[in-house]
Amino acid sequence: MQIGIVGLGRMGGGIAKRLMEHGHKTVVYDQAEKAVADIVSAGAKGSSSLQDMVSKLDKPRAVWVMLPAGKITEDTIETLSGLLEQGDTIIDGGNTFYKDDMRRAKTLEPKGIHYVDVGTSGGVWGLERGFCMMIGGPKQQVDRLDPIFEALAPGVGTITRTTGRDGEPTRPEKGYIHAGPAGAGHFVKMVHNGIEYGIMAAYAEGFDVLKTKNGDHLPEDQRFELNMPDIAEVWRRGSVISSWLLDLAADALYENHDLTEYTGKVADSGEGQWTIDAAMEEAVPAYVLSAALFARYRSRSDNTFGDKLLSAMRHGFGGHVEMPQ
């Protein structure tokens, strides 16, 4: 299939390259000419503007917007809505607030332009490992674009199948789902990120307790000098708390035991707060997720070893840069 891609940053560039590796054709645009040139060198067709990109796409067109949530995404989709025609599809793969997806879908509907939201997880490793995707939008359009999503997804891989799931692997087993109507994809991804906050906070707090067991405030005969890299390594192997996030923590700790390259000022994408907002709207208790979000806020004025580990994990999976001092 052919698809247009707007935004060739850490994930957008990986999406374009992975699609081309699977035989799909891409027409790409980014405000940074160097980013466009890089993807063109890999086989994409470059464009100098959104209008130029749209003119190079075959009908019915599909354009994947992979930009930061907020004004830049809003402006881009508004511009595209004036360039595209009935039957075309706009895909937002960024970290957009799900209620904005619902609004956009209603706005585009009278023009006959379809809207699909894709909560995309995989970070800077997506090109190699594949992207986990949570998709919202009309079923007919999601089905039409299925070859694109299947190419981007990780696939079944070596993960043991869940008991009772037999026969031909389904979308969820391949690493992507059609979650529901417009907004549902980003809603599921939003909660995914809220859970991510909680898991990362648990690791960070646990390693902080381990690290501080040698603190001067403890009686000398109760102090342990514990090896953080070795503890992370052993927990990766057969432990019930093993995970990719722990893998990333082990990498960071082995490279620098004290994580001195990190300040511990932990940023948030907004999705943790949106998850708590949704929990409050639904009257659902979310103690762990709330505490994890507040811990990030606290880190900006009072940094711990655990905060540094949080920053290291975020850098590991998403290439996220710490907040400035």
N, C-alpha and C positions, 0 to 999 in steps of 0.2 A: 504494500500500500504506500501511498504518498501522504506526507503530513508536513505542515509548517510548524516550526518551533521558534518561539520568541523567548529569548533569555538563555544565554549559553554559559551560565556560571557553573558552580560546583556540581549541581545536579542536572541542569539543562543540557550542558555539554555531554555529560555521561549518557543521558537519555538519547540524544541524537546519535551518538556513536554506537550505542547498543542496538538501536533500531537498524542502523546501516549494516552492522555485523550480521543481522538476521535477514538481510535482503530487502529492507524497506527503503524508500527514497525520502529524503528530507530536504526541505527548503528552509533555510535558517536566517534569523535576523537577531542582531544585538546592537545596542548603541556603541559598543566597543568593537571597532573594526578588526582588531587583533583576534578577538574571540571568534568572529565570523570566519576569518582567514584560517584559524586552527581547524575548525570543523569542515570547512571547504577542502582543506588538504586531506581530510579523511574520506572525502567522497560526496559531501553535501553540495547542494546548489545554494550559493549565497545570495543575499538581497541587501539592498541599500536602504530600504524603508519598509514599513508595514504594507504600504500600497504596492511596492515592488514585489514583496513576498506573496501577497494575495494574487497578483497577476500571474505568478508562476505556478500556481496550484491548479490542479484539475478539479472539476466539479464532480460530485459535491465535495467541497473543501472541508478540511479539518485542520484547526490551528491550536497547537498546545502552547499555552502561556505558562512559563516557568519563571516567575518573578517574585520578589518579596511581597508579602501581603501588604495591602494598604493602597496609597494613592497611585503608585506606579502601575499596579495591576488594574486598578479601577480605570485609570485613564487609557491603558492599552486596550482593555476590553471594550470600552466605549468607542475608541477609534475603530477597532475591528468591526464593531456592530454596524458602522457606517460603510464599511468596505465589502463585507460579506453579503450573501444573498440567501434567499429562501432555500432551505435544504442543507445549508452549511452548518458546521458545528464548531463551537468554541470550547476548548478544554482548559480548565484552570487546575494546574497541578501543584500550585504553591500551598502555603499554610493559611489559606483564607478562612475567615470566620464563616461558619456554615449558614448563618442567617443572611449574609451578603450573597451567597450562592442562590438562596431561595428568591431573593429580590431580583437578582440579575436574570434568572430563568424566566420570571414573570415578565420582565421588561423586554426580553428578546423574543418571547413567544409570539406577539403580534407580527413580528417581522419574519416569522418562520425560521428563525435561526435557533438551532438546538444548543443547549448548554449542558456540559458534563463537568462535574467536579471530581478531582482525583486526589485523595489524600495519599501522598507518596512518601514512603519510608525506605531508607537505604543509604542516604547520605553520599559521601564521596566514594563509597564502596559499591554503589549501585551498578556501575558499568561492569564490574567483575562479577559481583554476586547476584545481581538482579535487584529489582525494586519491588517491594511489597506495596500493593495498591488497594485502596478502598475507594470505590467508585460510586458516585451518585449521578442520576440523570435518567432520561427516558430509555426504557429497555431496548427499543428498536435501534437507537443510536449506539448504545453500549455494545450491543451484539454486532453491529456493523463494524465497530472499531476493535472488536475482539482480537484480530490478528496483531494489532499494535500492542494491546495490553499483554497478550500472551508472550510476545517477544521480549517485553520489558521485565516480565515477572521472573522470579528465580527458577521456577519449575519445581517438579517434585523432588529432585535431587536425591540425597541419601537419607533423608529424614524418614524414620519408620512411620508407616501409615497408621492412623488412629484406628483402634479396634472398631470393627463394624463398617469401616469405609472400604468397600470392595468395588470391583469393576473398574471402568475407566476413570482415572483421576479427574476430579472436578476443579473448577476455578480456585476455590479456597485452598485445595491441596497444591495447586501450582503457585500460590502466593498472591492471588488477587480475587476480589469479590465485587459483585454489583450489590451494594448495600441497600439501595432504595432510590427514591426520587432525588431531585436536585437538593444538595445540602447534606444528604445522608453520608456521602463519602467523607467529606471534611469533618462531619460530626464524629464519625468513628475514629478518624485520624486524630482529632482533637483529644478524645478520651485516651487513645493510645499514648499520646504525648504526656497526658496527665499521669498515667500509670508509669511511664518512663521516668518522670520526675521522682515518683515514689521509690522505684527500684534503685535508681541512682543514689537517692538520699540514704537508703538503707545501707548500701555498700559504703558510702562515704562515712556515715556515722560509725559503722562497725570498724572500719579501718582506723578511724580516729581513736576509738577505744583501745584498739591494739597498739597503735603508735604511742599513746599517752601512758601506757602501762609502765614506761620507764621514767615517768615524770618525777621531778625533784620533790613534789608535794607528797609523794607516797613514802611510807617507811622503806628504808633501803632493802630490807629482807623480803619485801613484797614486790620488788621491781623485776620486770622481765625485759630483756633486750630482744625483741621479736623481729624476725626477718620478713618485712612486708612483701617483697617479690615472691618469696618461697610460699608464703601463706596463700597469696593470690593464685599461684601456680597449682598448689595441691588442691585448692577448692575447684579449680577448673576440671578436675579429673575424678569423675564419679560422684561428686558432691551434688546434693539436691539444690544448691544455689548456683550451680554453673550456668553461664549465659554468655552471649556475645559481649554484653557490657562488662562482665567480669574479665573476658578475654582482653578487652581494650584496657581495662585497669591493670591487668598483669603486664601488658606491653609497656605501659607508661611507667609502672613501678620498677620494672627491670632496667629500663633505660636510665632512670634517675630515681633512686630510692626515696629521696626527700622531696621530689617534685618541685625543685627550686625554680624551674622556669615558669611556674604558674603563680599568680597572685592569689587566686581563690575568689576573685570577684565574679560570681556566676550570673550570667544573663539568663533571660527567658524569652521565648518566642511569642508569648502571649497566650499560647494554647493551654498552658497550665491554669492560668486565671480563667480562661473561657470554660474549662472543664469544671472548675469550682462554681462558676456562675450557673452552669447548667445543673449541677448538683443542687444548688440552692433553689433554682426554679422548680426542680422536680421533688424537693424535700427529701433528698437522698443524703444520708450521712457519708462524708468523705474525709475522715479524720487524717488518714495517712497522706492523701493527695494534697490536702490543705496545708499540712505541716511541711511537706516537701516544698511547696511553693513559697511559704513564708521563710523557709530556710534559705532560699535563694535571695530573697529580699534582704535578710539579715547578713548574708555574706558580703554585701556591698559596703558594710561598715565594720565588720568584725570577721576576719578570715581565719579559718582553721585548716589543718592538714586535710580534713575531709572535704573542705571546699576546693582545695587544690586538686583532689582526686576527681571531684565532680567536673571541674574544668578540663582535666585530662581526658575523661571519658567523652565529654562533648566534642573536644577537638578530635578524638579518635574516630568517632562515627560520622561526624558532620563537618569537620574542618572549622568548627566554630571558634572564633577568636575571642579572647577574654575582653571584658569591659575595660576601658582605659582607667588608669589610676585616678 
